[in-house]
Amino acid sequence: MEPVHIIGAGLAGSEAAWQITRRGVPVVLHEMRPAVETFAHKSGDFAEMVCSNSFRSDDDVMNAVGQLHWEMRAAGGLIMEMAGRHRLPAGGALAVDREAFSAAVTQMLRAEPLVTIAPGEITQLPDTGNWIVATGPLTSDALAHAIRGVTGTEALAFFDAIAPIVHAETIDMSVAWEQSRYDKGETLAEQKAYINCPMTKDEYEGFIDALLAAEKTEFHEGETAGYFDGCLPIEVMAERGRETLRHGPMKPVGLTNAHKPQDKPYAVVQLRRDNALGTLYNIVGFQTKMKYGAQTQVFRMIPGLQNASFARLGGIHRNSFLNSPTLLDDRMRLRPRPNLRFAGQVTGVEGYVESAAMGLLAGRMAAAQALRRDLPPPPFTTAMGALVNHITGGAEAKTFQPMNVNFGLFPPLPEMRSGRRGRKDRYPAYTQRAKDDFSAWLATQ
Ligand SMILES: Cc1cc2nc3c(=O)[nH]c(=O)nc-3n(C[C@H](O)[C@H](O)[C@H](O)COP(=O)(O)OP(=O)(O)OC[C@H]3O[C@@H](n4cnc5c(N)ncnc54)[C@H](O)[C@@H]3O)c2cc1C
């Protein structure tokens, strides 16, 4: 039988390899480390955790990432199995002994007779065969160049510039209002495409002080090559002058406060819809290197966001990722070259768990193809399905930035109470529905 080739033995590639061999299909696993290094990896082992040693919350009732753990375990995932074996005490989080964990993943794959390890960097995209590209946020330059040759230069980003994303139901609409600047747009929906949060002069000055004082993270050494001026962090804009933001992303022009039409806001923060469901909004132009704790404090100073709950916080990192909503089909194949599947962080998901989950799915889909079957994605009521649906279609392609799994990606349950208070009933209902639907999806295979 023709093997499936996987480029990259990170979190995604390792999980994909495992899933494929469980279905009796051979794998060739291409890995460039340790011969070719990245600025973040430290070893030649597979599935190296480059920064924190945590797979985040393991709560599969009240937390979306915990639900994703549950689904990966139900699907016999290697990453979750090895994480469980090398677990460290960390409250409700799944933290691991990182070295023991990646040594164990490496050993499992090296010991698997259906896996052939092929050391070395892949620099071209193959025209034929069944391939999975799982080269991660630090995809080597030569391969990134080859990918851009097929997708176009705009379609593979080298940095993410993530503006914070807010759960729509937690925005205080008695303070904020819907309006596009100058009411632009043909339809009413377009004229109301943005949510606006007004600031007085005092609120603006207080906000700038907090931005300047907030703790920031630094770029890693070697990370900034290719970083450009077009996605400056808001705190850097504020450092360039206290008025810079008021003339940039916070300019108050073309907007009338629907609650107080006589009051001219001194500055306005705009939020734009981030998904087709309308459950998530991003804060326009607010990419930042502030530390996560500081972000929550500073952004809750914005009138209307005082109780905001964040689906993800902002960041700027070296990160190669595709514009997947335009490039990948729902089987995770590259539309212009369907012999290539993509998996992991390079598809525009964010995080160890999400990357490994996309590896699991791509692996099962590639194995199905090798066995002349077709595997549809899990329903988007599941954590895995919600995530793959987001990257391959649900997300806004124009503003696409990497995404963590979160309940905002799940289709709402109309009968459940919305808002923060409804969570204690809503979240268990989401995760129960996800478990039922994921089990049914597994049972079809
Ligand atoms: C600096 C940094 C810190 C991060 N911190 C965290 C964190 O704390 N928590 C979190 O959840 N997520 C974090 N992430 C995000 C992300 O979850 C991880 O990067 C994760 O490892 C992604 O999994 P992956 O399998 O897609 O990529 P990787 O795990 O990076 O695996 C990709 C593999 O492909 C190999 N490769 C690349 N190009 C080629 C090529 N041309 N030929 C052959 N092999 C190749 C690489 O050597 C690597 O082994 C971080 C990312 C970065 C860059």
The ligand as an SDF file (V2000), in Angstrom:
LIG
                    3D

 53 58  0  0  0  0  0  0  0  0999 V2000
    7.7280   30.3650   20.3310 C   0  0  0  0  0  0  0  0  0  0  0  0
    6.4050   29.6590   20.4110 C   0  0  0  0  0  0  0  0  0  0  0  0
    5.8350   29.4270   21.6490 C   0  0  0  0  0  0  0  0  0  0  0  0
    4.5990   28.7440   21.7400 C   0  0  0  0  0  0  0  0  0  0  0  0
    4.0790   28.5180   22.9700 N   0  0  0  0  0  0  0  0  0  0  0  0
    2.9420   27.8000   23.0880 C   0  0  0  0  0  0  0  0  0  0  0  0
    2.4280   27.4860   24.3820 C   0  0  0  0  0  0  0  0  0  0  0  0
    3.0130   27.8160   25.3960 O   0  0  0  0  0  0  0  0  0  0  0  0
    1.2760   26.7850   24.4640 N   0  0  0  0  0  0  0  0  0  0  0  0
    0.6040   26.3810   23.3590 C   0  0  0  0  0  0  0  0  0  0  0  0
   -0.4340   25.7190   23.5030 O   0  0  0  0  0  0  0  0  0  0  0  0
    1.0590   26.6680   22.1110 N   0  0  0  0  0  0  0  0  0  0  0  0
    2.2150   27.3830   21.9570 C   0  0  0  0  0  0  0  0  0  0  0  0
    2.6910   27.6940   20.6960 N   0  0  0  0  0  0  0  0  0  0  0  0
    1.8680   27.4360   19.5340 C   0  0  0  0  0  0  0  0  0  0  0  0
    1.7640   26.0000   18.9920 C   0  0  0  0  0  0  0  0  0  0  0  0
    0.7750   25.3360   19.6750 O   0  0  0  0  0  0  0  0  0  0  0  0
    2.9820   25.1650   19.0130 C   0  0  0  0  0  0  0  0  0  0  0  0
    3.9190   25.7930   18.2050 O   0  0  0  0  0  0  0  0  0  0  0  0
    2.7510   23.7190   18.5180 C   0  0  0  0  0  0  0  0  0  0  0  0
    3.9560   23.0360   18.6710 O   0  0  0  0  0  0  0  0  0  0  0  0
    2.2500   23.6090   17.1060 C   0  0  0  0  0  0  0  0  0  0  0  0
    2.1900   22.2500   16.7070 O   0  0  0  0  0  0  0  0  0  0  0  0
    2.5330   21.8160   15.2030 P   0  0  0  0  0  0  0  0  0  0  0  0
    2.5840   20.3440   15.1700 O   0  0  0  0  0  0  0  0  0  0  0  0
    1.6230   22.5110   14.2710 O   0  0  0  0  0  0  0  0  0  0  0  0
    3.9890   22.4310   14.9650 O   0  0  0  0  0  0  0  0  0  0  0  0
    5.3790   21.9700   15.6430 P   0  0  0  0  0  0  0  0  0  0  0  0
    5.1260   21.3030   16.9340 O   0  0  0  0  0  0  0  0  0  0  0  0
    6.2680   23.1590   15.5930 O   0  0  0  0  0  0  0  0  0  0  0  0
    5.9050   20.8640   14.6320 O   0  0  0  0  0  0  0  0  0  0  0  0
    6.3200   21.1740   13.3270 C   0  0  0  0  0  0  0  0  0  0  0  0
    7.4980   20.2710   12.9930 C   0  0  0  0  0  0  0  0  0  0  0  0
    7.8310   20.4370   11.6080 O   0  0  0  0  0  0  0  0  0  0  0  0
    9.2340   20.4600   11.4640 C   0  0  0  0  0  0  0  0  0  0  0  0
    9.5090   21.1410   10.1850 N   0  0  0  0  0  0  0  0  0  0  0  0
    9.3140   22.4290    9.8600 C   0  0  0  0  0  0  0  0  0  0  0  0
    9.6180   22.6450    8.5610 N   0  0  0  0  0  0  0  0  0  0  0  0
   10.0320   21.4480    8.0620 C   0  0  0  0  0  0  0  0  0  0  0  0
   10.4730   21.0220    6.7870 C   0  0  0  0  0  0  0  0  0  0  0  0
   10.5620   21.8650    5.7370 N   0  0  0  0  0  0  0  0  0  0  0  0
   10.8450   19.7190    6.6090 N   0  0  0  0  0  0  0  0  0  0  0  0
   10.7830   18.8340    7.6480 C   0  0  0  0  0  0  0  0  0  0  0  0
   10.3660   19.1990    8.8850 N   0  0  0  0  0  0  0  0  0  0  0  0
    9.9750   20.4880    9.0960 C   0  0  0  0  0  0  0  0  0  0  0  0
    9.6990   21.1860   12.7200 C   0  0  0  0  0  0  0  0  0  0  0  0
   11.0420   20.8920   13.0220 O   0  0  0  0  0  0  0  0  0  0  0  0
    8.7410   20.6430   13.7880 C   0  0  0  0  0  0  0  0  0  0  0  0
    9.2310   19.4920   14.4070 O   0  0  0  0  0  0  0  0  0  0  0  0
    3.9170   28.3500   20.5630 C   0  0  0  0  0  0  0  0  0  0  0  0
    4.4970   28.6070   19.3270 C   0  0  0  0  0  0  0  0  0  0  0  0
    5.7230   29.2480   19.2380 C   0  0  0  0  0  0  0  0  0  0  0  0
    6.3340   29.4970   17.8950 C   0  0  0  0  0  0  0  0  0  0  0  0
  1  2  1  0
  2  3  1  0
  2 52  2  0
  3  4  2  0
  4  5  1  0
  4 50  1  0
  5  6  2  0
  6  7  1  0
  6 13  1  0
  7  8  2  0
  7  9  1  0
  9 10  1  0
 10 11  2  0
 10 12  1  0
 12 13  2  0
 13 14  1  0
 14 15  1  0
 14 50  1  0
 15 16  1  0
 16 17  1  0
 16 18  1  0
 18 19  1  0
 18 20  1  0
 20 21  1  0
 20 22  1  0
 22 23  1  0
 23 24  1  0
 24 25  2  0
 24 26  1  0
 24 27  1  0
 27 28  1  0
 28 29  2  0
 28 30  1  0
 28 31  1  0
 31 32  1  0
 32 33  1  0
 33 34  1  0
 33 48  1  0
 34 35  1  0
 35 36  1  0
 35 46  1  0
 36 37  1  0
 36 45  1  0
 37 38  2  0
 38 39  1  0
 39 40  1  0
 39 45  2  0
 40 41  1  0
 40 42  2  0
 42 43  1  0
 43 44  2  0
 44 45  1  0
 46 47  1  0
 46 48  1  0
 48 49  1  0
 50 51  2  0
 51 52  1  0
 52 53  1  0
M  END
$$$$
